[in-house]
Protein backbone atom coordinates (compact mmCIF):
# COMPACT_ATOMS: atom_id res chain seq x y z
CA UNK A 1 0.00 0.00 0.00
CA UNK A 2 2.71 2.51 0.95
CA UNK A 3 4.53 1.75 -2.28
CA UNK A 4 1.38 2.61 -4.27
CA UNK A 5 1.06 5.96 -2.51
CA UNK A 6 4.73 6.74 -3.12
CA UNK A 7 4.42 5.81 -6.79
CA UNK A 8 1.35 8.03 -7.13
CA UNK A 9 3.13 11.03 -5.61
CA UNK A 10 6.25 10.47 -7.73
CA UNK A 11 4.21 10.25 -10.94
CA UNK A 12 2.14 13.31 -9.94
CA UNK A 13 5.37 15.31 -9.61
CA UNK A 14 6.86 13.76 -12.77
CA UNK A 15 9.96 12.63 -10.88
CA UNK A 16 10.19 9.11 -12.24
CA UNK A 17 13.35 7.85 -10.51
CA UNK A 18 13.57 10.19 -7.54
CA UNK A 19 12.99 7.41 -5.01
CA UNK A 20 15.78 5.29 -6.50
CA UNK A 21 18.13 8.26 -6.72
CA UNK A 22 17.53 9.26 -3.10
CA UNK A 23 17.81 5.69 -1.85
CA UNK A 24 20.73 4.46 -3.94
CA UNK A 25 22.91 7.42 -4.88
CA UNK A 26 23.00 9.38 -1.63
CA UNK A 27 24.74 8.35 1.54
CA UNK A 28 22.65 8.26 4.70
CA UNK A 29 24.00 11.60 5.88
CA UNK A 30 23.41 13.22 2.46
CA UNK A 31 19.82 11.97 2.46
CA UNK A 32 19.29 13.29 5.99
CA UNK A 33 20.67 16.68 4.95
CA UNK A 34 18.30 16.86 1.97
CA UNK A 35 15.32 15.86 4.09
CA UNK A 36 16.20 18.37 6.82
CA UNK A 37 16.42 21.10 4.19
CA UNK A 38 13.01 20.16 2.82
CA UNK A 39 11.45 20.14 6.31
CA UNK A 40 13.03 23.52 7.11
CA UNK A 41 11.59 25.04 3.94
CA UNK A 42 8.11 23.77 4.82
CA UNK A 43 8.04 25.43 8.24
N, C-alpha and C positions, 0 to 999 in steps of 0.2 A: 504494500500500500504506500509506504513512504517513498519508494522508488518511483511510483506513478506520479505522485505529487511533485517530486523533484524534476522528473522529466517534463511535466506540464509547465512548470515555471521556467525551465531552461528553454523550452521551445517557444514560450510566450515572449521571452526576451531575445530570442534568436541568437542564443549563445550555445551552439550545438555541443561543443566539447569542453565547456567550462568546468564541469564537474571532474572530468578526467585530468584536465590541466591542473586544477587546484590540488587534486589528490595525488597525482603522480609526479608532477614537475616541481613542486615546491616542497622545501623541507618543512618539518613541523613548525619551526619557529617563524619561517617566512609566511606560512599559512596563518598562524596566529596573528602576526603583524598586519596582514591584509584584513583579517576579520575584525581586529580591534579598530583599524582605520574606518572600516565600514560602519561599525557600531558607533564610533565617535561622530561620524557625519550625520547619523540618524538622530542623535540627541539634540 
